[in-house]
Amino acid sequence: MDEPILLTGGAGFIGSHLLDRLVERGVEVVVLDNFSSASYENISQHLGSPRVKLVRGDIRDKETVERSAMGCKSVIHLAANPEVRMGDPEEHMEHNIRGTLNVLEAGRKIDASIVAFASSSTVYGEATILPTPEDYSPMKPISTYGASKLACEALLSAYTHTYSIPAVALRYANVVGPRARRGVVYDFVRKLLANPHTLEILGDGTQKKSYIWVEDAVEATLAAAENAGKTFEAYNVGSVDAITVREVADTVCQALGLAGVEYSFLGGPGGRGWPGDVKFMHLDIRKLMSLNWRPKYASREAVANAAKALQNELVKG
């Protein structure tokens, strides 16, 4: 992807790391972000760069999206309401579904060579096959967030078949790393910095999921986008394994140099962290690996690296 790109959500966690990689490759990027869950600090090194144009705007505003897309040749769409826990259905509808429709319309008007979309492993719901392949069915999301992401994938498929816009959906597992400001690793690091003796854990600790290092996720996104055909394709983006939340807690404590931390579990329905929390998630990533991509880190390594990075960031303030 060497031609100008519209990157929505480019100042957020994954988006800012993707921006780093694109600039490193010499690509011109238009970053569209409303900064509701992003930070100028994430992209401060690129402000003023002739290769980066920043538009502070919202994907719910169709005119803003279309104006931002002018002159671009492809779109990587990461902007969304990221709140998985008991998210407001109206917010998910407006940010995720309406926003994605606006992005696709902009992509249609510029005749985009590819629209790459940040989907989620939550589209599968409580899958009965683990690791879960992309052709698993029926998909039954158990959160409004997951439902909104699945609806967006349906829109991408429709636009591919109706308007011949190549599109890919990246079904991310739990992405971890520096600049994250939500998720279990960030939650644990923040709590342990405040109180290194006890750790409150949502759920019963047996939830088991896959965690992927953010730079691995970035390379996966680019691999999928650059190998897109003329149809809609979905790719799982995860690590080769899965670990329990208790193992995440153990790994974070070790990374922070803490011993003897007392855990307290706040078990939700069925041992989940919250209503709508998928208790077991492990993605089959063979389809993406067929594109000569492979994650550098397994789940435990990704969690440990993320914990150390976030500790440094939060201590510095």
DOKOLGU-711941 format. One record per residue: residue number from 1; residue in one letter; x, y, z of N, C-alpha, C, O in turn. Coordinates in steps of 0.02 Angstrom, whole numbers, plus 50000, padded with zeros to 5 digits. Layout:
N
 banu paza  n_xx  n_yy  n_zz ca_xx ca_yy ca_zz  c_xx  c_yy  c_zz  o_xx  o_yy  o_zz
  NUM    a     X     Y     Z     X     Y     Z     X     Y     Z     X     Y     Z
...
This chain:
317
 banu paza  n_xx  n_yy  n_zz ca_xx ca_yy ca_zz  c_xx  c_yy  c_zz  o_xx  o_yy  o_zz
    1    m 50043 49941 50000 50000 50000 50000 50044 50062 50000 50062 50089 50053
    2    d 50062 50084 49941 50109 50140 49934 50075 50204 49912 50107 50257 49909
    3    e 50010 50201 49896 49974 50260 49874 49940 50293 49934 49933 50260 49986
    4    p 49918 50356 49928 49887 50391 49985 49830 50352 50016 49788 50323 49981
    5    i 49828 50351 50082 49780 50311 50120 49740 50355 50168 49768 50400 50200
    6    l 49675 50343 50172 49634 50371 50224 49634 50322 50282 49614 50264 50275
    7    l 49657 50345 50340 49661 50303 50400 49614 50331 50453 49630 50381 50486
    8    t 49555 50301 50461 49509 50325 50512 49530 50295 50579 49552 50238 50583
    9    g 49524 50334 50632 49546 50311 50698 49622 50308 50702 49649 50269 50742
   10    g 49655 50348 50663 49728 50343 50658 49766 50371 50717 49827 50364 50721
   11    a 49732 50403 50764 49765 50428 50825 49752 50383 50885 49773 50398 50940
   12    g 49716 50329 50873 49700 50282 50927 49756 50232 50939 49811 50240 50913
   13    f 49741 50181 50978 49791 50132 50997 49821 50096 50936 49880 50104 50921
   14    i 49780 50056 50903 49805 50019 50844 49822 50067 50788 49872 50060 50754
   15    g 49778 50117 50779 49787 50163 50723 49853 50201 50725 49884 50210 50672
   16    s 49874 50223 50784 49937 50261 50788 49997 50217 50773 50046 50240 50743
   17    h 49994 50154 50792 50049 50108 50775 50049 50093 50700 50102 50086 50670
   18    l 49990 50088 50671 49986 50078 50599 50012 50139 50562 50046 50133 50511
   19    l 49996 50199 50588 50022 50260 50559 50098 50261 50561 50130 50280 50511
   20    d 50127 50242 50617 50200 50238 50622 50229 50196 50565 50278 50215 50533
   21    r 50198 50138 50554 50223 50091 50503 50215 50119 50432 50259 50111 50391
   22    l 50159 50151 50419 50147 50179 50353 50196 50236 50337 50223 50240 50282
   23    v 50206 50280 50386 50253 50336 50376 50324 50309 50365 50361 50334 50324
   24    e 50341 50257 50403 50406 50225 50395 50416 50200 50324 50472 50200 50298
   25    r 50362 50179 50293 50365 50154 50224 50359 50210 50172 50361 50196 50112
   26    g 50351 50271 50194 50348 50328 50148 50279 50340 50119 50274 50373 50067
   27    v 50227 50314 50150 50159 50322 50125 50129 50387 50149 50139 50407 50207
   28    e 50090 50421 50106 50053 50480 50126 49988 50457 50159 49952 50415 50132
   29    v 49972 50487 50217 49915 50464 50256 49872 50523 50278 49898 50573 50303
   30    v 49807 50517 50268 49759 50564 50297 49728 50530 50358 49694 50480 50352
   31    v 49741 50558 50416 49715 50530 50479 49650 50567 50496 49649 50628 50504
   32    l 49596 50528 50502 49532 50556 50523 49514 50527 50591 49507 50467 50599
   33    d 49508 50571 50641 49494 50548 50709 49456 50602 50747 49471 50662 50739
   34    n 49409 50582 50788 49373 50632 50829 49402 50639 50899 49378 50680 50938
   35    f 49453 50599 50915 49490 50602 50978 49446 50587 51039 49461 50610 51094
   36    s 49393 50550 51029 49352 50530 51086 49386 50477 51128 49376 50475 51189
   37    s 49427 50436 51097 49465 50385 51134 49536 50382 51109 49569 50330 51113
   38    a 49561 50438 51082 49628 50441 51054 49667 50497 51089 49642 50529 51135
   39    s 49729 50507 51066 49771 50556 51098 49818 50588 51047 49845 50554 51003
   40    y 49826 50653 51052 49875 50687 51009 49946 50661 51023 49988 50659 50978
   41    e 49957 50640 51085 50023 50614 51104 50041 50552 51063 50100 50541 51047
   42    n 49991 50513 51045 50003 50452 51007 50035 50466 50939 50072 50425 50912
   43    i 50019 50525 50911 50042 50540 50843 50084 50604 50841 50095 50632 50787
   44    s 50106 50627 50898 50140 50692 50901 50202 50694 50857 50220 50746 50830
   45    q 50236 50636 50850 50297 50634 50809 50283 50645 50735 50329 50657 50696
   46    h 50219 50640 50715 50202 50647 50644 50168 50713 50628 50160 50731 50569
   47    l 50149 50750 50680 50117 50815 50668 50166 50862 50635 50222 50872 50659
   48    g 50146 50891 50580 50191 50934 50542 50227 50898 50486 50260 50930 50445
   49    s 50221 50832 50484 50253 50794 50430 50217 50806 50364 50155 50808 50363
   50    p 50254 50815 50309 50221 50824 50244 50184 50761 50221 50143 50765 50176
   51    r 50199 50705 50252 50166 50642 50232 50100 50630 50271 50062 50585 50253
   52    v 50088 50670 50323 50030 50657 50366 49985 50719 50368 50008 50774 50384
   53    k 49922 50709 50352 49872 50762 50359 49822 50740 50412 49793 50686 50408
   54    l 49813 50781 50463 49767 50765 50517 49701 50802 50508 49701 50863 50501
   55    v 49646 50765 50509 49580 50794 50507 49544 50775 50572 49532 50716 50585
   56    r 49528 50825 50612 49490 50811 50673 49416 50812 50652 49387 50865 50642
   57    g 49387 50753 50648 49319 50747 50625 49290 50680 50644 49325 50637 50671
   58    d 49226 50670 50628 49190 50612 50651 49165 50572 50592 49140 50600 50543
   59    i 49172 50506 50596 49149 50464 50540 49073 50464 50533 49047 50441 50483
   60    r 49038 50489 50584 48965 50494 50578 48945 50552 50532 48887 50556 50512
   61    d 48992 50596 50517 48979 50653 50472 49001 50633 50402 49060 50631 50386
   62    k 48952 50619 50360 48966 50593 50293 49008 50640 50252 49055 50618 50218
   63    e 48994 50704 50254 49032 50753 50215 49105 50756 50237 49150 50762 50196
   64    t 49117 50752 50302 49186 50753 50328 49224 50693 50303 49282 50699 50282
   65    v 49193 50635 50304 49226 50574 50281 49242 50579 50206 49298 50563 50185
   66    e 49194 50601 50167 49205 50605 50095 49258 50657 50077 49298 50647 50032
   67    r 49258 50713 50113 49308 50765 50101 49378 50740 50120 49427 50754 50085
   68    s 49382 50702 50175 49446 50675 50197 49474 50624 50148 49534 50617 50140
   69    a 49429 50587 50115 49449 50534 50069 49474 50559 50002 49506 50523 49965
   70    m 49458 50622 49985 49477 50648 49920 49553 50646 49911 49591 50670 49953
   71    g 49574 50617 49855 49645 50611 49841 49677 50547 49867 49734 50531 49850
   72    c 49639 50509 49908 49664 50445 49933 49646 50389 49884 49600 50395 49845
   73    k 49684 50336 49888 49673 50279 49843 49647 50218 49880 49620 50172 49849
   74    s 49655 50217 49946 49631 50160 49985 49612 50184 50055 49628 50240 50075
   75    v 49577 50141 50092 49551 50159 50157 49566 50103 50207 49554 50044 50194
   76    i 49592 50122 50265 49596 50077 50322 49552 50107 50376 49566 50160 50403
   77    h 49500 50071 50392 49447 50097 50435 49450 50066 50505 49427 50009 50515
   78    l 49477 50103 50553 49484 50080 50621 49439 50116 50670 49426 50092 50725
   79    a 49413 50174 50651 49373 50215 50697 49309 50178 50716 49275 50149 50673
   80    a 49293 50180 50781 49232 50147 50806 49222 50166 50878 49266 50195 50910
   81    n 49164 50150 50904 49154 50152 50976 49183 50087 51003 49156 50034 50990
   82    p 49239 50091 51041 49274 50029 51061 49248 49996 51123 49276 49945 51145
   83    e 49196 50023 51154 49174 49997 51218 49135 49932 51211 49078 49931 51186
   84    v 49166 49877 51232 49134 49811 51227 49088 49800 51287 49035 49769 51279
   85    r 49107 49824 51345 49068 49810 51406 49003 49849 51407 49004 49910 51414
   86    m 48947 49816 51400 48882 49847 51409 48876 49913 51370 48849 49962 51396
   87    g 48902 49914 51309 48900 49975 51270 48829 49997 51253 48784 49955 51249
   88    d 48820 50061 51242 48756 50089 51223 48739 50066 51152 48777 50081 51106
   89    p 48684 50029 51142 48667 50006 51074 48662 50063 51023 48682 50054 50965
   90    e 48636 50120 51044 48630 50176 50998 48699 50201 50977 48710 50218 50919
   91    e 48746 50203 51024 48814 50225 51008 48847 50177 50960 48880 50199 50913
   92    h 48838 50112 50971 48867 50063 50925 48836 50069 50855 48870 50061 50805
   93    m 48771 50082 50854 48737 50090 50790 48764 50150 50752 48779 50145 50692
   94    e 48770 50207 50786 48791 50269 50753 48865 50268 50736 48884 50283 50679
   95    h 48907 50252 50784 48980 50253 50771 49002 50197 50725 49037 50208 50676
   96    n 48980 50137 50741 49007 50079 50705 48971 50066 50639 49004 50060 50587
   97    i 48905 50061 50641 48869 50044 50579 48861 50105 50534 48880 50103 50476
   98    r 48833 50159 50561 48824 50219 50520 48892 50246 50496 48900 50265 50438
   99    g 48941 50247 50541 49007 50271 50522 49038 50229 50467 49068 50255 50421
  100    t 49031 50163 50472 49058 50119 50421 49023 50128 50354 49055 50126 50302
  101    l 48957 50139 50356 48921 50154 50294 48949 50217 50261 48958 50218 50200
  102    n 48962 50268 50300 48991 50330 50273 49060 50318 50243 49076 50346 50191
  103    v 49100 50277 50277 49167 50262 50251 49162 50224 50185 49200 50237 50138
  104    l 49116 50177 50181 49108 50139 50119 49083 50183 50062 49104 50174 50005
  105    e 49039 50230 50077 49016 50276 50026 49073 50319 50000 49079 50332 49940
  106    a 49116 50341 50047 49175 50380 50026 49221 50336 49984 49248 50359 49934
  107    g 49229 50273 50005 49271 50227 49966 49243 50215 49897 49281 50209 49849
  108    r 49178 50213 49891 49147 50204 49825 49159 50264 49781 49172 50256 49721
  109    k 49156 50324 49809 49164 50384 49769 49236 50395 49745 49247 50427 49694
  110    i 49284 50369 49783 49354 50376 49760 49378 50314 49723 49436 50308 49703
  111    d 49331 50266 49715 49348 50203 49682 49408 50171 49717 49459 50156 49686
  112    a 49400 50160 49782 49455 50135 49823 49480 50068 49799 49441 50024 49779
  113    s 49545 50059 49801 49575 49995 49781 49565 49943 49836 49568 49883 49822
  114    i 49554 49965 49898 49540 49920 49953 49511 49959 50012 49531 50016 50025
  115    v 49462 49929 50045 49439 49955 50110 49452 49900 50161 49422 49846 50158
  116    a 49498 49914 50207 49515 49866 50260 49480 49889 50324 49485 49947 50343
  117    f 49446 49844 50357 49402 49860 50413 49423 49823 50476 49435 49763 50475
  118    a 49426 49860 50532 49441 49830 50597 49378 49798 50626 49337 49833 50655
  119    s 49372 49733 50617 49317 49696 50647 49340 49668 50714 49385 49696 50745
  120    s 49310 49614 50736 49325 49589 50803 49309 49515 50808 49266 49489 50773
  121    s 49345 49481 50852 49329 49411 50866 49261 49403 50898 49234 49347 50899
  122    t 49232 49457 50924 49166 49453 50956 49110 49437 50907 49055 49422 50928
  123    v 49124 49441 50842 49071 49424 50793 49050 49351 50798 48994 49334 50779
  124    y 49095 49308 50823 49079 49236 50827 49033 49219 50884 48999 49168 50882
  125    g 49031 49262 50935 48994 49244 50995 49030 49188 51032 49091 49186 51033
  126    e 48992 49143 51062 49022 49088 51100 49031 49028 51053 48990 48982 51051
  127    a 49085 49030 51015 49097 48978 50965 49107 48910 50998 49137 48904 51051
  128    t 49081 48859 50965 49088 48790 50991 49149 48755 50961 49165 48699 50981
  129    i 49182 48787 50913 49243 48760 50884 49301 48806 50901 49300 48865 50884
  130    l 49351 48780 50935 49411 48818 50954 49473 48779 50933 49476 48719 50949
  131    p 49521 48808 50900 49521 48876 50873 49466 48884 50820 49449 48837 50784
  132    t 49439 48944 50816 49382 48959 50773 49404 48983 50704 49441 49032 50700
  133    p 49384 48949 50651 49402 48971 50583 49355 49025 50558 49301 49036 50586
  134    e 49375 49059 50505 49335 49114 50477 49268 49091 50450 49220 49130 50449
  135    d 49262 49028 50429 49199 49004 50400 49153 48972 50452 49105 48938 50435
  136    y 49168 48984 50516 49126 48958 50570 49056 48988 50564 49047 49047 50548
  137    s 49006 48946 50578 48937 48971 50579 48895 48925 50624 48914 48868 50637
  138    p 48837 48950 50647 48813 49019 50637 48846 49068 50685 48860 49050 50742
  139    m 48858 49128 50662 48885 49180 50705 48828 49208 50748 48776 49230 50723
  140    k 48839 49207 50813 48789 49231 50860 48821 49277 50912 48835 49254 50968
  141    p 48835 49340 50895 48866 49386 50943 48824 49390 51006 48763 49386 51004
  142    i 48857 49399 51064 48821 49404 51127 48827 49473 51157 48807 49484 51215
  143    s 48854 49521 51119 48858 49591 51141 48835 49636 51083 48840 49616 51025
  144    t 48811 49695 51100 48791 49741 51046 48852 49764 51007 48846 49780 50948
  145    y 48910 49766 51039 48972 49782 51004 48986 49730 50950 48998 49747 50893
  146    g 48984 49666 50969 48996 49613 50921 48944 49614 50865 48961 49602 50807
  147    a 48882 49627 50883 48829 49630 50833 48842 49686 50783 48831 49678 50723
  148    s 48865 49743 50808 48878 49800 50763 48936 49785 50716 48935 49805 50658
  149    k 48987 49749 50741 49044 49732 50698 49023 49682 50644 49045 49687 50587
  150    l 48979 49635 50661 48955 49587 50612 48912 49622 50559 48916 49605 50500
  151    a 48872 49671 50580 48832 49710 50533 48878 49748 50485 48863 49754 50426
  152    c 48933 49775 50511 48980 49811 50468 49011 49763 50416 49021 49782 50359
  153    e 49027 49703 50437 49054 49655 50390 49004 49641 50334 49023 49634 50276
  154    a 48940 49636 50352 48888 49625 50301 48886 49683 50251 48877 49672 50191
  155    l 48895 49744 50276 48898 49802 50231 48958 49798 50184 48951 49811 50125
  156    l 49015 49779 50211 49075 49772 50168 49062 49721 50113 49079 49733 50055
  157    s 49034 49665 50131 49020 49613 50081 48972 49639 50028 48981 49627 49968
  158    a 48920 49675 50050 48872 49702 50002 48903 49752 49955 48889 49751 49895
  159    y 48947 49796 49980 48979 49846 49938 49028 49813 49889 49037 49836 49833
  160    t 49060 49759 49911 49105 49724 49866 49066 49695 49807 49087 49701 49750
  161    h 49010 49664 49821 48972 49632 49768 48931 49681 49726 48920 49669 49667
  162    t 48909 49736 49757 48868 49784 49721 48909 49835 49683 48892 49854 49627
  163    y 48964 49859 49715 49003 49914 49685 49074 49894 49668 49115 49937 49649
  164    s 49090 49830 49674 49156 49804 49655 49213 49838 49694 49267 49851 49666
  165    i 49201 49851 49759 49253 49878 49802 49284 49821 49841 49251 49792 49884
  166    p 49347 49804 49829 49379 49751 49868 49380 49771 49942 49395 49828 49959
  167    a 49365 49723 49985 49363 49739 50057 49386 49679 50098 49376 49621 50080
  168    v 49419 49695 50154 49440 49643 50200 49419 49663 50271 49421 49722 50288
  169    a 49400 49614 50310 49384 49625 50381 49435 49589 50423 49448 49530 50413
  170    l 49465 49625 50470 49514 49596 50515 49480 49581 50581 49462 49627 50618
  171    r 49471 49518 50596 49439 49498 50658 49492 49491 50713 49519 49437 50724
  172    y 49505 49547 50746 49558 49550 50795 49540 49513 50859 49483 49516 50883
  173    a 49589 49477 50886 49585 49453 50955 49600 49512 51001 49592 49570 50980
  174    n 49622 49500 51062 49638 49555 51108 49707 49582 51090 49758 49550 51101
  175    v 49708 49643 51063 49770 49675 51043 49799 49712 51103 49764 49751 51135
  176    v 49863 49700 51117 49895 49731 51176 49960 49764 51157 49992 49746 51107
  177    g 49981 49813 51196 50044 49847 51183 50044 49918 51209 49995 49939 51241
  178    p 50098 49956 51197 50101 50025 51218 50046 50067 51187 50023 50053 51131
  179    r 50025 50118 51224 49972 50165 51205 49901 50139 51216 49853 50176 51207
  180    a 49894 50076 51236 49827 50050 51251 49800 50084 51313 49837 50096 51361
  181    r 49736 50101 51312 49705 50132 51371 49639 50098 51388 49594 50129 51417
  182    r 49634 50035 51371 49579 49993 51391 49601 49921 51383 49653 49907 51354
  183    g 49561 49875 51409 49578 49804 51405 49607 49779 51470 49625 49817 51514
  184    v 49611 49712 51476 49629 49681 51539 49701 49697 51561 49713 49706 51620
  185    v 49749 49700 51515 49818 49713 51534 49824 49784 51562 49856 49794 51614
  186    y 49795 49832 51527 49796 49901 51551 49762 49905 51619 49786 49939 51664
  187    d 49705 49871 51626 49667 49872 51689 49710 49845 51746 49711 49874 51801
  188    f 49744 49789 51734 49785 49758 51787 49845 49802 51805 49860 49811 51864
  189    v 49879 49829 51756 49937 49871 51770 49916 49933 51810 49949 49951 51859
  190    r 49862 49964 51789 49838 50024 51824 49821 50008 51897 49838 50046 51942
  191    k 49786 49953 51908 49767 49934 51976 49828 49916 52019 49831 49935 52077
  192    l 49876 49881 51990 49934 49860 52028 49981 49918 52044 50015 49917 52096
  193    l 49983 49968 52002 50022 50027 52018 49992 50065 52076 50027 50096 52116
  194    a 49925 50062 52080 49890 50096 52135 49894 50055 52200 49899 50083 52254
  195    n 49892 49988 52193 49895 49944 52252 49931 49879 52232 49900 49836 52202
  196    p 49995 49873 52247 50034 49814 52226 50022 49752 52269 50058 49702 52260
  197    h 49974 49754 52314 49964 49697 52359 49903 49655 52341 49902 49595 52353
  198    t 49852 49687 52312 49791 49651 52293 49771 49670 52223 49786 49725 52199
  199    l 49737 49623 52189 49715 49636 52121 49644 49610 52113 49630 49551 52122
  200    e 49599 49655 52095 49529 49638 52082 49522 49616 52009 49542 49652 51964
  201    i 49494 49557 51999 49489 49527 51932 49416 49516 51914 49380 49483 51952
  202    l 49395 49542 51858 49326 49531 51835 49319 49459 51810 49363 49433 51777
  203    g 49263 49428 51827 49252 49358 51808 49281 49311 51860 49299 49331 51915
  204    d 49284 49246 51840 49310 49196 51887 49382 49177 51874 49410 49133 51908
  205    g 49414 49208 51824 49484 49196 51809 49496 49139 51760 49552 49130 51737
  206    t 49443 49102 51744 49451 49046 51697 49438 49065 51625 49448 49025 51579
  207    q 49416 49128 51615 49407 49150 51545 49473 49140 51508 49526 49156 51533
  208    k 49468 49114 51447 49529 49097 51410 49525 49128 51341 49479 49115 51302
  209    k 49577 49171 51326 49575 49208 51263 49644 49216 51233 49695 49201 51264
  210    s 49645 49239 51171 49707 49250 51134 49725 49324 51138 49682 49368 51135
  211    y 49791 49337 51146 49816 49406 51150 49871 49415 51097 49915 49372 51090
  212    i 49868 49470 51060 49915 49482 51006 49950 49549 51016 49917 49599 51031
  213    w 50015 49550 51007 50056 49610 51011 50035 49659 50956 50023 49637 50900
  214    v 50031 49723 50972 50003 49771 50925 50042 49775 50859 50011 49783 50806
  215    e 50108 49769 50861 50146 49772 50799 50134 49710 50755 50137 49714 50694
  216    d 50119 49653 50787 50099 49594 50749 50032 49607 50715 50022 49587 50658
  217    a 49986 49641 50750 49921 49657 50722 49927 49705 50664 49891 49699 50614
  218    v 49973 49753 50669 49985 49801 50615 50009 49764 50552 49983 49776 50498
  219    e 50058 49721 50560 50085 49684 50502 50031 49639 50473 50030 49628 50412
  220    a 49988 49611 50515 49933 49569 50490 49885 49611 50448 49861 49588 50396
  221    t 49870 49670 50472 49824 49715 50436 49851 49731 50366 49814 49729 50317
  222    l 49914 49748 50363 49944 49765 50299 49948 49704 50253 49937 49710 50193
  223    a 49963 49646 50281 49966 49585 50240 49899 49570 50209 49895 49552 50150
  224    a 49846 49576 50248 49779 49562 50223 49758 49613 50170 49730 49594 50118
  225    a 49772 49677 50183 49753 49729 50136 49791 49724 50070 49763 49733 50017
  226    e 49855 49708 50074 49896 49706 50014 49886 49643 49973 49906 49641 49914
  227    n 49855 49593 50002 49842 49531 49965 49768 49523 49948 49746 49468 49931
  228    a 49731 49578 49953 49659 49574 49939 49646 49560 49865 49681 49586 49821
  229    g 49597 49519 49853 49575 49507 49784 49520 49555 49766 49521 49613 49787
  230    k 49472 49533 49728 49416 49576 49708 49352 49559 49745 49298 49583 49727
  231    t 49358 49518 49797 49300 49498 49836 49308 49521 49908 49358 49551 49927
  232    f 49258 49505 49949 49262 49519 50020 49294 49459 50055 49274 49401 50043
  233    e 49343 49472 50098 49375 49420 50136 49380 49440 50209 49390 49498 50225
  234    a 49372 49391 50253 49381 49403 50325 49442 49363 50348 49452 49306 50327
  235    y 49481 49393 50393 49541 49360 50419 49541 49365 50495 49530 49419 50524
  236    n 49554 49309 50528 49567 49310 50599 49637 49338 50612 49684 49320 50578
  237    v 49642 49381 50663 49706 49410 50681 49717 49396 50756 49687 49428 50799
  238    g 49760 49348 50770 49773 49330 50839 49841 49297 50846 49881 49298 50799
  239    s 49854 49270 50904 49916 49234 50916 49902 49159 50907 49846 49139 50891
  240    v 49953 49119 50916 49945 49047 50903 49913 49011 50962 49896 48952 50956
  241    d 49902 49045 51018 49877 49011 51077 49826 49054 51114 49806 49107 51089
  242    a 49806 49030 51172 49760 49068 51216 49779 49054 51288 49803 48999 51304
  243    i 49769 49103 51332 49785 49095 51403 49727 49120 51445 49686 49160 51422
  244    t 49723 49096 51507 49669 49117 51551 49682 49186 51580 49738 49211 51579
  245    v 49629 49217 51606 49637 49282 51638 49681 49277 51700 49719 49323 51716
  246    r 49676 49221 51735 49722 49212 51792 49794 49210 51769 49838 49238 51802
  247    e 49807 49177 51712 49875 49176 51685 49897 49246 51663 49955 49264 51669
  248    v 49849 49285 51638 49865 49355 51621 49886 49392 51684 49935 49429 51683
  249    a 49849 49382 51738 49866 49415 51802 49935 49394 51826 49974 49436 51848
  250    d 49949 49329 51823 50014 49304 51844 50070 49335 51802 50122 49355 51829
  251    t 50059 49340 51737 50109 49366 51691 50121 49440 51703 50178 49463 51702
  252    v 50068 49478 51715 50074 49549 51728 50111 49561 51794 50156 49603 51797
  253    c 50094 49523 51845 50128 49531 51910 50203 49516 51902 50245 49553 51929
  254    q 50219 49463 51866 50290 49446 51856 50326 49501 51817 50382 49518 51833
  255    a 50292 49527 51765 50323 49580 51724 50336 49643 51765 50384 49679 51752
  256    l 50294 49656 51814 50301 49715 51857 50346 49701 51917 50357 49746 51958
  257    g 50371 49640 51923 50416 49622 51978 50380 49615 52045 50409 49627 52097
  258    l 50316 49594 52043 50277 49587 52103 50267 49514 52121 50258 49472 52077
  259    a 50269 49499 52185 50257 49431 52210 50208 49433 52268 50204 49483 52304
  260    g 50171 49380 52276 50125 49375 52333 50063 49418 52327 50032 49434 52377
  261    v 50046 49438 52266 49985 49479 52256 49924 49436 52269 49918 49380 52243
  262    e 49878 49461 52308 49816 49425 52324 49763 49442 52273 49748 49501 52261
  263    y 49733 49391 52242 49682 49402 52192 49612 49398 52223 49600 49356 52266
  264    s 49568 49441 52200 49498 49435 52218 49458 49435 52153 49467 49477 52110
  265    f 49413 49385 52147 49376 49376 52085 49304 49400 52093 49270 49383 52140
  266    l 49283 49440 52045 49214 49465 52044 49176 49428 51989 49164 49457 51936
  267    g 49159 49367 52001 49128 49325 51949 49061 49353 51927 49016 49364 51967
  268    g 49055 49364 51861 48992 49385 51832 48951 49324 51811 48966 49268 51832
  269    p 48900 49334 51769 48858 49279 51747 48899 49225 51712 48933 49239 51663
  270    g 48896 49163 51738 48933 49109 51708 49008 49116 51714 49046 49085 51676
  271    g 49032 49158 51761 49103 49169 51769 49132 49220 51722 49193 49230 51720
  272    r 49089 49254 51683 49112 49305 51636 49132 49369 51675 49114 49377 51733
  273    g 49168 49412 51640 49186 49475 51670 49128 49524 51672 49124 49566 51717
  274    w 49082 49518 51624 49024 49562 51619 48974 49529 51570 48994 49486 51532
  275    p 48911 49549 51571 48864 49522 51522 48887 49539 51451 48903 49596 51436
  276    g 48890 49489 51408 48915 49500 51340 48988 49483 51331 49014 49485 51275
  277    d 49022 49465 51386 49092 49446 51382 49097 49374 51356 49069 49328 51387
  278    v 49132 49364 51300 49143 49297 51274 49195 49263 51318 49251 49288 51324
  279    k 49177 49207 51348 49221 49177 51399 49281 49141 51368 49336 49143 51397
  280    f 49272 49110 51311 49326 49073 51279 49334 49096 51207 49287 49093 51168
  281    m 49394 49119 51189 49407 49143 51121 49478 49124 51100 49527 49145 51131
  282    h 49482 49085 51049 49546 49066 51019 49535 49060 50945 49496 49017 50922
  283    l 49569 49101 50906 49558 49105 50834 49605 49060 50795 49664 49053 50812
  284    d 49578 49030 50743 49619 48993 50695 49649 49044 50647 49612 49078 50611
  285    i 49715 49051 50646 49747 49104 50605 49783 49076 50544 49824 49111 50514
  286    r 49767 49014 50525 49802 48984 50468 49789 49021 50402 49833 49023 50360
  287    k 49730 49049 50394 49714 49084 50331 49761 49144 50323 49788 49154 50268
  288    l 49770 49182 50375 49815 49240 50371 49887 49218 50365 49927 49251 50331
  289    m 49905 49165 50399 49974 49140 50395 49991 49115 50324 50050 49112 50306
  290    s 49940 49099 50285 49953 49078 50215 49977 49137 50173 50001 49127 50117
  291    l 49972 49198 50200 49997 49259 50165 50068 49276 50187 50090 49332 50178
  292    n 50102 49228 50215 50171 49237 50239 50176 49285 50298 50226 49320 50307
  293    w 50123 49286 50338 50124 49324 50401 50123 49274 50458 50091 49222 50454
  294    r 50157 49291 50511 50156 49251 50572 50171 49296 50631 50217 49337 50628
  295    p 50132 49291 50686 50147 49333 50744 50214 49316 50775 50233 49258 50779
  296    k 50250 49368 50795 50315 49357 50827 50308 49332 50899 50352 49298 50925
  297    y 50251 49350 50930 50243 49334 51001 50181 49292 51014 50129 49302 50982
  298    a 50187 49245 51060 50128 49209 51085 50093 49252 51137 50118 49306 51155
  299    s 50036 49229 51162 49995 49270 51206 50032 49293 51269 50030 49352 51286
  300    r 50066 49247 51303 50099 49265 51365 50154 49316 51354 50163 49362 51394
  301    e 50193 49308 51300 50246 49356 51284 50217 49424 51268 50243 49476 51289
  302    a 50162 49425 51230 50130 49488 51212 50106 49524 51274 50114 49585 51281
  303    v 50075 49487 51321 50050 49516 51383 50108 49544 51425 50103 49600 51451
  304    a 50162 49506 51431 50219 49529 51470 50250 49593 51441 50264 49640 51477
  305    n 50259 49593 51375 50286 49653 51342 50241 49713 51352 50265 49768 51364
  306    a 50176 49702 51346 50129 49756 51353 50129 49784 51424 50126 49844 51434
  307    a 50132 49739 51473 50131 49761 51543 50191 49806 51559 50184 49857 51592
  308    k 50249 49787 51535 50309 49827 51547 50304 49895 51512 50322 49946 51541
  309    a 50280 49895 51450 50273 49958 51413 50223 50004 51447 50235 50064 51454
  310    l 50166 49976 51469 50114 50017 51500 50137 50042 51569 50120 50098 51589
  311    q 50175 50001 51605 50203 50024 51669 50246 50086 51658 50239 50135 51695
  312    n 50289 50085 51609 50331 50142 51594 50290 50203 51576 50306 50259 51599
  313    e 50239 50194 51536 50198 50251 51515 50160 50281 51574 50158 50342 51581
  314    l 50130 50238 51614 50088 50263 51669 50129 50294 51725 50108 50342 51757
  315    v 50188 50267 51737 50233 50297 51788 50255 50366 51767 50258 50412 51807
  316    k 50271 50373 51702 50292 50438 51676 50235 50488 51677 50246 50548 51680
  317    g 50174 50462 51675 50115 50505 51680 50096 50536 51615 50048 50573 51611
